[in-house]
Each structure stands twice: as structure tokens, then as C-alpha cells.
């Protein structure tokens, strides 16, 4: 699981202002299956100021099956029974989790290769952004299934 920010052109609104972009931003939570690399979860959009852990509490945590957990970055520290964050586990587990996180970042970067979500800033009604984001995610997912998957990771889960 990881949050990803998308710059949008909605005029100045302090609730949506992202320091990283120096502009208005919509934030999405994206989940990638560790085994396949497929996009399996999208939650959002949210205003930029929302932190990752609070966003995950709006839906993700309730959607996880009993015994299921997610691997995420340090922005998700605070739900140790549901979300594995950096620095937790054996050295082998930490290494596998780091590789899974790195692959997730490549998925996020593929989303941003589409101009509608990339550096060009979305300049339409913000309510339409969610549809565009999800459409791009479907296109990326289809590319994964048809010859251009993200790099594969080996992940052993001792908790299963």
C-alpha cells in the first residue's frame, strides 16, 4: 500500500496545497499485490494534507481479511497488526519488504507517465480526476497482464 500525490489545477486552496508540488494536490491510496504486482486497491481522492495512515483507516483496514496484512512505508506506522512498515521483522523480511515497496514505487511512477496524471497538472473539474485516475490504473493493469508487468518479487510470509 502506498499513497501517491497528483498535482491538479484547482486554484489556491490551503486544504489541497502540497508543499512537494508547491501546488494543489489530490492524494490516492494504491495497493499492489505482492505476488503478482497487479493493482488491487484504489482509495481516493483525498486532499493532500491527509496522512497515509488516516486514509488507510477509512477503508483499507476494514477490507483486509482476518490474518491479512499490507506492506507499506513509514507513513503507515501505527497499525502493526495490519500494516508492516520498515524496520519490522527479521533481516530477510525487511529486505523482502523493501523490494516490494520499491516495486510499488515503479507502479506509482507508471501511473504518472500518463500526461493527464503527470507533470502537466490536471486542469479539469476535480470531480472528474477520480475517473481519469481509475481509467489510467486500468490501462496500466492491462499492460501488466499483456506483457509489461512490473518486476517480480520473491516474498515469503512466515505468518501464513
Helices and strands as residue ranges (DSSP letters): E 2-7, E 17-18, E 23-32, E 39-47, H 52-58, H 60-63, E 70-71, G 74-76, E 83-84, H 91-111, H 126-145
